[in-house]
Amino acid sequence: AATFAILFGVPGAFWKTGLLLILWGVTFAPWRRSDAALFLGSAAIFTVMNTVAIHRGIFEFTSPDLGVLPAWEYILWGF
């Protein structure tokens, strides 16, 4: 519920990104190396998949911040 509240209630992608990192960092604590590795791997895979899908015209974001994605999208799939 808190994730949805941040995504739909907070203006600005960089604010969303920061708040999501804080929320998830606290929620999923304590972090182990395996957690961090899984987060980074998942985030990387989905970032590439989303970027390829956008370049193929499957979908697009109305206001991308970093490249073709919103800032929060880079971390979203890691969680």
ChimeraX attribute file (.defattr): number of C-alpha atoms within 10 A of each C-alpha:
attribute: neighborCount
match mode: 1-to-1
recipient: residues
	/A:1	6
	/A:2	12
	/A:3	14
	/A:4	10
	/A:5	10
	/A:6	16
	/A:7	18
	/A:8	10
	/A:9	11
	/A:10	14
	/A:11	10
	/A:12	14
	/A:13	18
	/A:14	14
	/A:15	15
	/A:16	22
	/A:17	21
	/A:18	12
	/A:19	18
	/A:20	21
	/A:21	16
	/A:22	11
	/A:23	14
	/A:24	14
	/A:25	13
	/A:26	11
	/A:27	10
	/A:28	11
	/A:29	9
	/A:30	8
	/A:31	11
	/A:32	10
	/A:33	8
	/A:34	9
	/A:35	15
	/A:36	12
	/A:37	12
	/A:38	14
	/A:39	16
	/A:40	16
	/A:41	14
	/A:42	17
	/A:43	19
	/A:44	16
	/A:45	13
	/A:46	17
	/A:47	19
	/A:48	12
	/A:49	11
	/A:50	19
	/A:51	16
	/A:52	13
	/A:53	13
	/A:54	15
	/A:55	11
	/A:56	10
	/A:57	9
	/A:58	9
	/A:59	11
	/A:60	15
	/A:61	10
	/A:62	9
	/A:63	11
	/A:64	14
	/A:65	15
	/A:66	12
	/A:67	8
	/A:68	16
	/A:69	18
	/A:70	18
	/A:71	19
	/A:72	22
	/A:73	19
	/A:74	20
	/A:75	18
	/A:76	18
	/A:77	16
	/A:78	19
	/A:79	15
